[in-house]
């Protein structure tokens, strides 16, 4: 997985060209101000998005799949992007196991952009055969099923898989040999734990639940969250890069978390060589897709434009 920064010269040039097509704040606000849901979809088509005839979630999934295909095509080390595909694999595992637990079908929730196609993942789950997949994944599925059998709570199973996903991402980041990728994954773990800590507090869950939910690999050790579950999040974050996060509400915190990651990636704008611009474009485009989803959901539900715009995050460009 290791490579030299200069190996990315061609890829960086391709990404810089694509960055010009990212939606800036002005264009996102125009989408929010569109006269109707249909008008919003029309503006997105003009901006290069695919048709939404099969529904806007399908449209967004297509756009994300195209994003990963583009980056894997131009990257001299394709395995690097497996780090980010891990999230889709474990999402699919959660969907498939939950469907099994509840005797339901949730195929519409599966993502076709992981390292392993959904159908292959379905067979692995049904047959409990993961010999051609990462060992950490096989162990996680076994632990997740045991957690559900013990508690009857699909959420307990999900937490096992979430921890495994971040563990695998951290391991792959180490293998990449890229200090930037290692630091980025550590930041992503921090942000996930910050979200988790505050959500658990709002849900009124206790220490045992939180202990199972927080994950290793961040710059803030899990012990900081577990030392006193009654402590304010602001006290945990004091003196860290996240000390200015607004934890007065879940919505405010979620917005700060998303904005932090965008700001973190902006420092790569002036990097001429290396993997940094490719990863930054990946996360910038994913951020754009989240914002488009916020806008389309708002337009579909007749939420006023001013309210939608308040919910928008920072943008990379």
C-alpha positions as a Markdown table, in Angstrom:
| # | Residue | x | y | z |
|---|---|---|---|---|
| 1 | Unk | 0.0 | 0.0 | 0.0 |
| 2 | Unk | 3.0 | 2.3 | 0.3 |
| 3 | Unk | 3.8 | 4.8 | -2.4 |
| 4 | Unk | 5.8 | 8.0 | -3.0 |
| 5 | Unk | 4.1 | 11.4 | -3.1 |
| 6 | Unk | 5.2 | 12.0 | -6.6 |
| 7 | Unk | 3.3 | 8.9 | -7.7 |
| 8 | Unk | 0.1 | 11.0 | -7.3 |
| 9 | Unk | 1.0 | 13.7 | -9.8 |
| 10 | Unk | -1.5 | 12.6 | -12.4 |
| 11 | Unk | -4.2 | 11.8 | -9.8 |
| 12 | Unk | -3.9 | 15.2 | -8.1 |
| 13 | Unk | -4.3 | 17.0 | -11.4 |
| 14 | Unk | -7.5 | 15.0 | -12.1 |
| 15 | Unk | -8.9 | 15.8 | -8.6 |
| 16 | Unk | -8.1 | 19.5 | -8.9 |
| 17 | Unk | -10.2 | 19.6 | -12.1 |
| 18 | Unk | -13.1 | 17.8 | -10.3 |
| 19 | Unk | -12.9 | 20.2 | -7.4 |
| 20 | Unk | -14.2 | 23.0 | -9.6 |
| 21 | Unk | -17.5 | 21.2 | -9.9 |
| 22 | Unk | -18.1 | 20.9 | -6.2 |
| 23 | Unk | -21.1 | 22.9 | -5.0 |
| 24 | Unk | -20.0 | 26.0 | -3.1 |
| 25 | Unk | -22.1 | 27.7 | -0.4 |
| 26 | Unk | -23.8 | 30.0 | -2.9 |
| 27 | Unk | -25.0 | 27.1 | -5.1 |
| 28 | Unk | -26.2 | 25.2 | -2.0 |
| 29 | Unk | -28.2 | 28.1 | -0.9 |
| 30 | Unk | -29.8 | 28.5 | -4.3 |
| 31 | Unk | -30.9 | 24.9 | -4.0 |
| 32 | Unk | -32.4 | 25.6 | -0.6 |
| 33 | Unk | -34.2 | 28.6 | -2.1 |
| 34 | Unk | -35.6 | 26.6 | -5.1 |
| 35 | Unk | -39.3 | 27.2 | -5.5 |
| 36 | Unk | -40.1 | 23.4 | -5.2 |
| 37 | Unk | -38.7 | 20.0 | -4.7 |
| 38 | Unk | -38.9 | 19.4 | -8.5 |
| 39 | Unk | -37.1 | 22.7 | -9.2 |
| 40 | Unk | -34.3 | 21.6 | -6.7 |
| 41 | Unk | -33.9 | 18.3 | -8.6 |
| 42 | Unk | -33.7 | 20.2 | -11.9 |
| 43 | Unk | -30.9 | 22.5 | -10.6 |
| 44 | Unk | -29.0 | 19.4 | -9.4 |
| 45 | Unk | -29.3 | 17.8 | -12.9 |
| 46 | Unk | -27.9 | 21.0 | -14.3 |
| 47 | Unk | -25.0 | 20.7 | -11.8 |
| 48 | Unk | -24.2 | 17.2 | -13.2 |
| 49 | Unk | -26.1 | 15.0 | -10.8 |
| 50 | Unk | -27.8 | 11.8 | -12.2 |
| 51 | Unk | -31.6 | 11.5 | -12.7 |
| 52 | Unk | -33.7 | 11.1 | -9.5 |
| 53 | Unk | -36.4 | 9.1 | -11.3 |
| 54 | Unk | -35.8 | 6.1 | -8.9 |
| 55 | Unk | -35.8 | 8.5 | -5.9 |
| 56 | Unk | -33.3 | 11.0 | -4.6 |
| 57 | Unk | -31.7 | 8.5 | -2.2 |
| 58 | Unk | -30.9 | 6.3 | -5.2 |
| 59 | Unk | -29.5 | 9.4 | -7.0 |
| 60 | Unk | -27.2 | 10.2 | -4.1 |
| 61 | Unk | -26.1 | 6.5 | -3.9 |
| 62 | Unk | -25.2 | 6.6 | -7.6 |
| 63 | Unk | -23.2 | 9.8 | -7.1 |
| 64 | Unk | -21.3 | 8.3 | -4.2 |
| 65 | Unk | -20.6 | 5.1 | -6.1 |
| 66 | Unk | -19.3 | 7.2 | -9.0 |
| 67 | Unk | -17.1 | 9.1 | -6.6 |
| 68 | Unk | -15.4 | 5.9 | -5.3 |
| 69 | Unk | -15.0 | 4.5 | -8.8 |
| 70 | Unk | -13.3 | 7.7 | -10.0 |
| 71 | Unk | -10.8 | 7.8 | -7.1 |
| 72 | Unk | -9.9 | 4.1 | -7.2 |
| 73 | Unk | -9.4 | 4.4 | -11.0 |
| 74 | Unk | -6.9 | 7.3 | -10.7 |
| 75 | Unk | -5.1 | 6.3 | -7.4 |
| 76 | Unk | -1.8 | 4.6 | -7.9 |
| 77 | Unk | -2.5 | 2.7 | -4.6 |
| 78 | Unk | -6.2 | 1.6 | -4.9 |
| 79 | Unk | -6.0 | -0.2 | -1.5 |
| 80 | Unk | -5.8 | 3.1 | 0.2 |
| 81 | Unk | -9.4 | 3.8 | -0.5 |
| 82 | Unk | -10.4 | 0.5 | 1.0 |
| 83 | Unk | -10.0 | 2.4 | 4.3 |
| 84 | Unk | -13.0 | 4.4 | 3.5 |
| 85 | Unk | -14.9 | 1.5 | 1.9 |
| 86 | Unk | -14.8 | -0.3 | 5.2 |
| 87 | Unk | -17.7 | 1.9 | 6.5 |
| 88 | Unk | -20.0 | 0.6 | 3.8 |
| 89 | Unk | -19.0 | -3.0 | 4.4 |
| 90 | Unk | -19.9 | -2.8 | 8.1 |
| 91 | Unk | -23.1 | -0.8 | 7.3 |
| 92 | Unk | -24.2 | -3.8 | 5.1 |
| 93 | Unk | -23.3 | -6.2 | 7.9 |
| 94 | Unk | -25.5 | -4.3 | 10.3 |
| 95 | Unk | -28.4 | -4.3 | 7.8 |
| 96 | Unk | -28.1 | -8.0 | 7.0 |
| 97 | Unk | -27.8 | -9.1 | 10.6 |
| 98 | Unk | -30.7 | -6.9 | 11.7 |
| 99 | Unk | -32.8 | -8.4 | 9.0 |
| 100 | Unk | -31.9 | -11.8 | 10.2 |
| 101 | Unk | -32.7 | -11.0 | 13.8 |
| 102 | Unk | -36.1 | -9.5 | 13.0 |
| 103 | Unk | -37.1 | -11.8 | 10.1 |
| 104 | Unk | -37.4 | -8.8 | 7.8 |
| 105 | Unk | -36.0 | -7.7 | 4.4 |
| 106 | Unk | -34.0 | -4.5 | 4.3 |
| 107 | Unk | -32.2 | -4.9 | 1.0 |
| 108 | Unk | -33.1 | -1.3 | 0.1 |
| 109 | Unk | -30.7 | -0.1 | 2.8 |
| 110 | Unk | -27.7 | -2.0 | 1.4 |
| 111 | Unk | -24.9 | 0.0 | -0.1 |
| 112 | Unk | -23.2 | -1.2 | -3.3 |
| 113 | Unk | -19.9 | 0.6 | -2.8 |
| 114 | Unk | -18.0 | -1.5 | -0.3 |
| 115 | Unk | -15.0 | -3.8 | -0.8 |
| 116 | Unk | -17.4 | -6.7 | -1.1 |
| 117 | Unk | -20.6 | -6.7 | -3.1 |
| 118 | Unk | -23.8 | -6.9 | -1.1 |
| 119 | Unk | -24.7 | -10.3 | -2.5 |
| 120 | Unk | -21.3 | -11.7 | -1.5 |
| 121 | Unk | -21.8 | -10.2 | 2.0 |
| 122 | Unk | -25.3 | -11.7 | 2.2 |
| 123 | Unk | -23.9 | -15.2 | 1.5 |
| 124 | Unk | -21.2 | -14.8 | 4.1 |
| 125 | Unk | -23.7 | -13.7 | 6.7 |
| 126 | Unk | -26.2 | -16.5 | 5.9 |
| 127 | Unk | -23.5 | -19.2 | 5.8 |
| 128 | Unk | -21.3 | -17.6 | 8.5 |
| 129 | Unk | -18.3 | -18.1 | 6.1 |
| 130 | Unk | -15.9 | -15.2 | 6.1 |
| 131 | Unk | -12.7 | -17.1 | 5.2 |
| 132 | Unk | -12.0 | -14.8 | 2.2 |
| 133 | Unk | -12.7 | -11.6 | 4.3 |
| 134 | Unk | -10.7 | -9.9 | 7.0 |
| 135 | Unk | -10.3 | -11.9 | 10.2 |
| 136 | Unk | -11.5 | -8.9 | 12.3 |
| 137 | Unk | -14.8 | -9.0 | 10.3 |
| 138 | Unk | -15.4 | -12.6 | 11.0 |
| 139 | Unk | -14.7 | -12.2 | 14.7 |
| 140 | Unk | -16.9 | -9.1 | 14.9 |
| 141 | Unk | -19.9 | -10.9 | 13.3 |
| 142 | Unk | -19.6 | -13.7 | 15.8 |
| 143 | Unk | -19.4 | -11.3 | 18.7 |
| 144 | Unk | -22.3 | -9.2 | 17.3 |
| 145 | Unk | -24.5 | -12.3 | 17.1 |
| 146 | Unk | -23.6 | -13.3 | 20.6 |
| 147 | Unk | -24.4 | -9.8 | 21.8 |
| 148 | Unk | -27.8 | -9.9 | 20.3 |
| 149 | Unk | -28.5 | -13.4 | 21.6 |
| 150 | Unk | -27.6 | -12.2 | 25.1 |
| 151 | Unk | -29.5 | -8.9 | 25.1 |
| 152 | Unk | -32.1 | -9.2 | 22.3 |
| 153 | Unk | -31.1 | -5.7 | 21.4 |
| 154 | Unk | -29.9 | -5.1 | 17.8 |
| 155 | Unk | -28.2 | -1.9 | 19.0 |
| 156 | Unk | -25.8 | -4.0 | 21.1 |
| 157 | Unk | -24.9 | -5.9 | 17.9 |
| 158 | Unk | -24.4 | -2.7 | 16.0 |
| 159 | Unk | -22.0 | -1.3 | 18.6 |
| 160 | Unk | -19.8 | -4.4 | 18.2 |
| 161 | Unk | -19.6 | -3.8 | 14.4 |
| 162 | Unk | -19.0 | -0.1 | 14.7 |
| 163 | Unk | -16.0 | -0.8 | 17.0 |
| 164 | Unk | -14.7 | -3.4 | 14.5 |
| 165 | Unk | -15.1 | -1.0 | 11.6 |
| 166 | Unk | -12.9 | 1.6 | 13.3 |
| 167 | Unk | -10.4 | -1.0 | 14.4 |
| 168 | Unk | -10.0 | -2.2 | 10.8 |
| 169 | Unk | -9.8 | 1.4 | 9.5 |
| 170 | Unk | -7.1 | 2.2 | 12.0 |
| 171 | Unk | -5.1 | -1.0 | 11.1 |
| 172 | Unk | -5.4 | -0.2 | 7.4 |
| 173 | Unk | -4.3 | 3.4 | 8.0 |
| 174 | Unk | -1.1 | 2.1 | 9.8 |
| 175 | Unk | -0.4 | -0.2 | 6.8 |
| 176 | Unk | -0.8 | 2.7 | 4.4 |
| 177 | Unk | 2.4 | 4.3 | 5.6 |
| 178 | Unk | 0.8 | 7.8 | 5.3 |
| 179 | Unk | 1.0 | 10.0 | 8.4 |
| 180 | Unk | -1.8 | 12.1 | 7.0 |
| 181 | Unk | -4.1 | 9.1 | 6.7 |
| 182 | Unk | -3.2 | 7.8 | 10.2 |
| 183 | Unk | -4.0 | 11.3 | 11.6 |
| 184 | Unk | -7.2 | 11.6 | 9.7 |
| 185 | Unk | -8.5 | 8.3 | 10.9 |
| 186 | Unk | -7.6 | 9.3 | 14.5 |
| 187 | Unk | -9.6 | 12.5 | 14.0 |
| 188 | Unk | -12.6 | 10.5 | 12.6 |
| 189 | Unk | -12.5 | 8.2 | 15.7 |
| 190 | Unk | -12.5 | 11.2 | 18.0 |
| 191 | Unk | -15.4 | 12.8 | 16.2 |
| 192 | Unk | -17.4 | 9.5 | 16.4 |
| 193 | Unk | -16.7 | 9.1 | 20.1 |
| 194 | Unk | -17.7 | 12.7 | 20.8 |
| 195 | Unk | -21.0 | 12.1 | 19.0 |
| 196 | Unk | -21.5 | 8.8 | 20.8 |
| 197 | Unk | -20.8 | 10.3 | 24.3 |
| 198 | Unk | -23.4 | 13.0 | 23.9 |
| 199 | Unk | -26.0 | 10.8 | 22.3 |
| 200 | Unk | -25.6 | 8.2 | 25.1 |
| 201 | Unk | -26.1 | 11.0 | 27.7 |
| 202 | Unk | -29.2 | 12.3 | 26.0 |
| 203 | Unk | -30.6 | 8.7 | 25.8 |
| 204 | Unk | -30.1 | 8.3 | 29.5 |
| 205 | Unk | -27.9 | 5.2 | 29.1 |
| 206 | Unk | -25.3 | 4.3 | 31.7 |
| 207 | Unk | -21.7 | 3.4 | 32.0 |
| 208 | Unk | -21.9 | -0.1 | 30.6 |
| 209 | Unk | -23.6 | 1.0 | 27.5 |
| 210 | Unk | -21.1 | 3.8 | 26.9 |
| 211 | Unk | -18.2 | 1.4 | 27.6 |
| 212 | Unk | -19.4 | -0.8 | 24.7 |
| 213 | Unk | -19.9 | 2.2 | 22.4 |
| 214 | Unk | -16.7 | 4.1 | 22.5 |
| 215 | Unk | -13.9 | 3.0 | 20.2 |
| 216 | Unk | -10.1 | 3.0 | 20.4 |
| 217 | Unk | -7.8 | 4.8 | 17.9 |
| 218 | Unk | -8.4 | 8.5 | 18.6 |
| 219 | Unk | -6.3 | 11.2 | 20.1 |
| 220 | Unk | -8.6 | 11.2 | 23.1 |
| 221 | Unk | -8.4 | 7.8 | 24.9 |
| 222 | Unk | -11.7 | 6.1 | 25.8 |
| 223 | Unk | -10.8 | 6.4 | 29.5 |
| 224 | Unk | -11.5 | 10.1 | 29.3 |
| 225 | Unk | -15.2 | 9.5 | 28.3 |
| 226 | Unk | -15.5 | 6.7 | 30.9 |
| 227 | Unk | -13.9 | 8.3 | 33.9 |
| 228 | Unk | -17.1 | 10.1 | 34.9 |
| 229 | Unk | -20.2 | 9.6 | 32.7 |
| 230 | Unk | -21.8 | 12.6 | 34.5 |
| 231 | Unk | -19.1 | 15.1 | 33.4 |
| 232 | Unk | -20.0 | 17.7 | 30.8 |
| 233 | Unk | -18.6 | 17.1 | 27.3 |
| 234 | Unk | -17.0 | 20.5 | 27.4 |
| 235 | Unk | -14.9 | 19.4 | 30.3 |
| 236 | Unk | -13.7 | 16.3 | 28.4 |
| 237 | Unk | -12.8 | 18.4 | 25.3 |
| 238 | Unk | -11.1 | 21.2 | 27.2 |
| 239 | Unk | -7.6 | 21.8 | 25.9 |
| 240 | Unk | -8.2 | 19.6 | 22.8 |
| 241 | Unk | -8.7 | 20.6 | 19.2 |
| 242 | Unk | -12.4 | 20.2 | 19.8 |
| 243 | Unk | -12.8 | 22.5 | 22.8 |
| 244 | Unk | -15.0 | 25.0 | 21.0 |
| 245 | Unk | -17.7 | 22.4 | 20.1 |
| 246 | Unk | -21.2 | 23.5 | 21.0 |
| 247 | Unk | -22.8 | 20.7 | 23.1 |
| 248 | Unk | -26.0 | 22.6 | 24.0 |
| 249 | Unk | -27.9 | 20.4 | 21.7 |
| 250 | Unk | -27.3 | 17.3 | 19.6 |
| 251 | Unk | -28.0 | 19.2 | 16.4 |
| 252 | Unk | -25.5 | 21.9 | 17.3 |
| 253 | Unk | -22.9 | 19.3 | 18.1 |
| 254 | Unk | -23.5 | 17.3 | 14.9 |
| 255 | Unk | -23.0 | 20.5 | 12.9 |
| 256 | Unk | -19.7 | 21.4 | 14.7 |
| 257 | Unk | -18.4 | 17.8 | 14.2 |
| 258 | Unk | -19.1 | 18.0 | 10.4 |
| 259 | Unk | -17.7 | 21.5 | 10.1 |
| 260 | Unk | -14.5 | 20.4 | 12.0 |
| 261 | Unk | -13.8 | 17.6 | 9.5 |
| 262 | Unk | -14.3 | 20.0 | 6.5 |
| 263 | Unk | -11.9 | 22.6 | 8.1 |
| 264 | Unk | -9.4 | 19.9 | 8.9 |
| 265 | Unk | -9.3 | 18.8 | 5.2 |
| 266 | Unk | -9.0 | 22.4 | 3.9 |
| 267 | Unk | -5.3 | 22.4 | 4.8 |
| 268 | Unk | -4.7 | 20.0 | 1.9 |
| 269 | Unk | -5.8 | 22.6 | -0.7 |
| 270 | Unk | -2.2 | 23.7 | -1.2 |
| 271 | Unk | -0.6 | 20.2 | -1.2 |
| 272 | Unk | 0.8 | 19.6 | -4.7 |
| 273 | Unk | 1.7 | 15.9 | -4.4 |
| 274 | Unk | 0.6 | 12.9 | -2.4 |
| 275 | Unk | -2.6 | 11.2 | -1.3 |
| 276 | Unk | -3.9 | 14.2 | 0.7 |
| 277 | Unk | -5.8 | 16.0 | -2.1 |
| 278 | Unk | -7.5 | 12.7 | -3.1 |
| 279 | Unk | -8.8 | 12.0 | 0.4 |
| 280 | Unk | -9.8 | 15.6 | 0.8 |
| 281 | Unk | -11.8 | 15.4 | -2.4 |
| 282 | Unk | -13.5 | 12.2 | -1.2 |
| 283 | Unk | -14.6 | 13.7 | 2.1 |
| 284 | Unk | -15.5 | 17.1 | 0.5 |
| 285 | Unk | -17.8 | 15.3 | -2.0 |
| 286 | Unk | -19.3 | 13.1 | 0.8 |
| 287 | Unk | -20.0 | 16.3 | 2.8 |
| 288 | Unk | -21.7 | 17.8 | -0.3 |
| 289 | Unk | -23.9 | 14.7 | -0.6 |
| 290 | Unk | -24.9 | 15.1 | 3.0 |
| 291 | Unk | -25.8 | 18.7 | 2.4 |
| 292 | Unk | -27.8 | 17.9 | -0.7 |
| 293 | Unk | -29.7 | 15.3 | 1.3 |
| 294 | Unk | -30.5 | 17.9 | 4.0 |
| 295 | Unk | -31.8 | 20.2 | 1.3 |
| 296 | Unk | -33.9 | 17.6 | -0.6 |
| 297 | Unk | -35.4 | 16.3 | 2.6 |
| 298 | Unk | -36.3 | 19.8 | 3.6 |
| 299 | Unk | -37.8 | 20.6 | 0.3 |
| 300 | Unk | -39.8 | 17.4 | 0.2 |
| 301 | Unk | -41.2 | 18.2 | 3.6 |
| 302 | Unk | -42.0 | 21.9 | 2.8 |
| 303 | Unk | -39.5 | 23.2 | 5.4 |
| 304 | Unk | -38.8 | 26.9 | 4.9 |
| 305 | Unk | -35.7 | 27.8 | 3.0 |
| 306 | Unk | -34.3 | 29.9 | 5.9 |
| 307 | Unk | -34.6 | 26.8 | 8.2 |
| 308 | Unk | -32.9 | 24.6 | 5.7 |
| 309 | Unk | -30.0 | 27.0 | 5.2 |
| 310 | Unk | -29.4 | 27.1 | 9.0 |
| 311 | Unk | -28.9 | 23.4 | 8.9 |
| 312 | Unk | -26.2 | 23.5 | 6.2 |
| 313 | Unk | -22.6 | 22.8 | 7.0 |
| 314 | Unk | -19.3 | 24.4 | 5.9 |
| 315 | Unk | -18.1 | 23.6 | 2.5 |
| 316 | Unk | -14.7 | 22.6 | 1.2 |
| 317 | Unk | -14.6 | 25.1 | -1.7 |
